[in-house]
């Protein structure tokens, strides 16, 4: 499954970020969410909201390098900005972290959601948000359990079409009436029986099928890879 990258990561800082030679942390693809297609989301901009962290440290949380991250002796609050209204459904954290991460909606009325990051394993650990957050910005707060605890990497999963679906989850069969899902192809019958095969679209072994002229066939390319 291809990961969709939303915007470019931008951080305003007077100093250069510290380079690291650590290997890039690869994040495996994720299955679709029940509320609709799930995509890898990247912030367009990051902002530090207190003195507990620097812009360079916050940027390190999204650089996919395990050797860098946010180290703090106290709570550190920062804000993520997106290029459009985005629904955040899942949060991924790389490795164990001695502390908790609070997800704080910027609408001023929704309750925060706190994720305990201890004892989850040295891998990508993903957490479904009980209440997905839809907004063009989102605040997070790293709450270390002890001084010097490190938060290494954060990944976000969700949907970028949240503006038209806030409070109204879209199921795939219903979505077909408004348009094709991403990376899908439509084949319409021509008034008589039509033989088709997956090989005729994507190559590979022939898998034959016959449809009538009133049938619509939708094939998603990432399901046939």
C-alpha positions in Angstrom: 0.0 0.0 0.0 1.4 3.4 -0.9 1.7 6.0 1.8 0.4 9.5 1.1 2.6 12.4 2.1 0.7 15.6 3.0 2.7 18.8 2.7 6.3 19.4 3.6 7.6 19.5 7.1 8.6 23.1 8.0 10.1 24.3 11.3 11.1 27.8 12.2 14.3 27.9 14.1 17.3 30.1 14.6 19.7 27.2 14.9 20.4 24.2 12.7 19.0 20.8 13.6 21.6 18.3 15.0 22.5 15.7 12.4 22.4 12.0 13.3 23.8 8.9 11.6 21.2 6.5 13.0 19.4 4.3 10.5 16.1 5.4 9.1 13.2 3.8 10.9 10.9 2.2 8.3 7.2 2.2 9.0 5.2 -0.7 7.5 1.9 0.0 5.7 -1.4 0.1 7.6 -4.7 -1.5 6.8 -7.7 0.8 6.0 -9.7 2.2 8.9 -13.3 1.3 9.2 -14.3 4.9 8.7 -12.6 5.2 5.4 -9.2 5.1 3.7 -6.3 5.6 6.1 -3.2 7.5 5.0 0.1 8.4 6.5 -0.1 12.0 7.5 2.8 14.4 7.9 2.5 17.9 9.5 3.1 20.9 7.2 4.5 22.9 10.1 5.5 22.4 13.8 5.4 24.9 16.6 6.9 24.7 20.1 4.5 26.0 22.8 6.9 26.2 25.8 10.6 26.3 26.7 10.9 22.6 27.5 11.7 21.7 23.8 13.4 23.3 20.8 12.0 23.4 17.3 14.9 21.1 16.2 13.9 18.5 18.9 10.2 18.5 17.7 11.3 18.1 14.1 13.4 15.1 15.2 10.1 13.4 16.2 9.1 13.2 12.5 12.4 12.5 10.8 12.2 8.7 10.9 15.6 8.3 12.6 15.7 6.3 15.8 18.8 8.0 17.1 17.2 11.3 17.7 14.1 12.6 19.4 12.7 14.7 22.2 14.5 14.5 25.5 13.0 16.5 28.3 13.0 16.8 32.1 9.5 18.2 32.2 6.3 18.2 30.1 6.8 19.6 26.6 3.9 20.9 24.5 4.0 21.4 20.8 1.5 22.0 17.9 1.2 20.3 14.6 -0.2 22.2 11.6 -1.8 20.5 8.6 -2.3 21.9 5.1 -6.1 21.2 5.3 -8.6 19.8 7.8 -7.4 16.3 8.6 -8.9 13.5 10.7 -6.2 11.9 12.9 -7.3 8.3 13.7 -4.2 6.6 14.9 -0.9 7.6 16.4 2.3 5.5 16.1 5.3 5.7 18.5 8.6 4.0 17.8 10.1 2.1 20.7 9.2 2.2 24.4 9.1 5.6 26.0 9.1 6.3 29.7 6.1 8.6 29.8 2.8 9.4 28.1 1.7 11.4 25.1 -1.4 13.6 25.4 -3.4 14.3 22.3 -5.1 17.7 22.8 -7.7 18.9 20.2 -7.4 22.6 19.4 -11.1 23.2 19.4 -11.0 24.1 23.1 -13.9 21.8 24.1 -12.9 18.2 23.3 -11.3 16.2 26.0 -7.6 15.2 25.7 -6.6 11.6 25.0 -3.6 10.2 26.8 -1.5 7.3 25.5 0.7 5.4 27.9 4.0 4.7 26.0 5.7 2.4 28.6 6.4 -1.3 28.0 5.1 -1.6 24.4 8.2 -3.0 22.7 11.1 -1.8 20.6 9.1 -1.4 17.4 6.4 0.8 15.9 3.5 0.7 18.3 0.2 2.1 17.0 -2.7 3.3 19.0 -6.3 3.9 17.8 -7.8 7.1 19.1 -11.2 6.4 20.7 -12.2 9.8 19.4 -10.5 10.7 16.1 -9.6 14.4 15.9 -10.6 16.5 12.9 -8.8 19.8 12.5 -6.2 21.7 10.6 -4.0 21.7 13.8 -3.4 19.5 16.8 -1.6 19.9 20.1 0.5 17.2 21.7 2.2 17.1 25.1 5.0 14.8 26.0 4.8 13.9 29.7 8.0 12.1 30.7 7.8 9.8 33.8 11.3 10.6 34.8 13.9 13.2 33.9 15.8 12.6 30.7 13.2 10.2 29.1 13.2 10.2 25.3 10.4 10.2 22.9 11.9 9.0 19.6 9.5 9.0 16.7 5.8 9.9 16.1 3.8 8.9 13.0 0.2 9.9 12.3 -2.5 8.0 10.4 -5.8 9.4 9.3 -7.7 11.0 6.4 -7.2 14.2 4.5 -10.9 14.5 3.4 -12.1 15.1 6.9 -13.8 18.5 6.1 -16.7 16.8 4.3 -16.9 13.8 6.6 -16.7 15.2 10.1 -19.3 13.4 12.2 -20.4 11.3 9.2 -18.1 8.3 8.6 -18.1 7.2 5.0 -18.5 3.5 4.3 -16.9 2.2 1.1 -20.2 1.1 -0.6 -21.8 4.5 0.0 -18.6 6.3 -1.2 -18.9 4.6 -4.6 -22.0 6.7 -5.4 -19.9 10.0 -5.2 -16.8 8.9 -7.0 -14.1 6.3 -7.4 -11.8 5.5 -4.4 -8.1 6.6 -4.8 -6.1 4.4 -7.2 -9.1 2.5 -8.5 -10.3 1.8 -12.1 -13.8 1.5 -13.4 -15.0 -0.8 -16.2 -18.5 -0.5 -17.6 -20.3 -3.1 -19.7 -21.1 -2.2 -23.3 -24.6 -3.7 -23.5 -23.5 -7.3 -23.9 -21.4 -9.8 -22.0 -17.8 -8.6 -21.5 -14.9 -10.9 -20.6 -12.3 -9.3 -18.4 -9.2 -10.3 -16.5 -6.9 -8.7 -13.9 -4.0 -9.4 -16.4 -5.6 -7.0 -18.9 -5.1 -4.1 -16.4 -2.1 -4.9 -14.3 -0.3 -7.8 -16.0 0.4 -11.2 -14.6 -1.5 -14.5 -14.7 -4.9 -14.4 -16.3 -7.9 -14.5 -14.0 -11.0 -14.6 -16.2 -14.5 -13.3 -15.4 -17.6 -12.3 -17.4 -20.0 -9.4 -16.6 -23.2 -8.2 -18.1 -23.6 -4.8 -19.7 -25.3 -3.3 -16.6 -22.5 -4.1 -14.3 -19.8 -1.8 -13.0 -16.5 -3.3 -12.1 -14.1 -1.5 -9.7 -10.6 -2.7 -9.3 -8.2 -1.1 -6.7 -4.6 -1.3 -7.9 -3.1 -1.6 -4.4 -5.3 -4.7 -3.8 -3.8 -6.4 -6.8 -0.1 -5.8 -6.2 
